[in-house]
Amino acid sequence: MKIAATALSHVDYLVAVALFLTGAWILLTSGNLVKKVIGLNIMETSVFAFIVTTGMIDGGAPPLVAPGDPGPFASPLPHALVLTGIVVAVSVTSLALVLILRVRAEFGSVELDEIALSLAAGDTAEQSERHGSADD
């Protein structure tokens, strides 16, 4: 009973963990590279939500006050870290999507199984097009 009451008082933590596990499941089980990037973004979002909720202080005031004012004051550090993390996450996502475009141009697919078959056969989409046009 006490565990359930404690869990319900920290629903925000449970949501962050559920989001993280959902993203990890998508990342580990999907064979599509775009879906893997989406799973990674869900995991990043859950980490950002967790950091923001841990930095929250009930009844906390903004730290921009005159000296001698009574606290508690909210720490701006978690929010600054999350903003920096969002910038990094957007950069990593854009780089991953550009790399996926290159992989699709090279192998003709974004599915890992099809890419593995192409690699095992030693064939790429560009080589297939060259061989196909040479036969005509």
Number of C-alpha atoms within 10 A of each C-alpha: 6 7 8 9 9 10 13 12 11 12 11 16 18 14 14 21 17 14 20 22 16 17 23 17 15 20 22 12 11 14 15 17 20 18 17 20 20 15 24 23 20 21 24 19 20 22 18 19 18 20 18 18 16 11 14 15 12 9 10 12 14 12 13 8 11 7 6 6 9 9 12 13 17 17 15 13 12 18 16 12 13 19 13 11 16 15 11 12 16 12 12 15 17 13 12 16 15 12 13 18 16 13 18 17 14 17 22 17 18 20 17 13 12 15 19 12 13 17 12 9 9 9 14 19 16 13 13 13 10 11 11 10 9 8 6 5
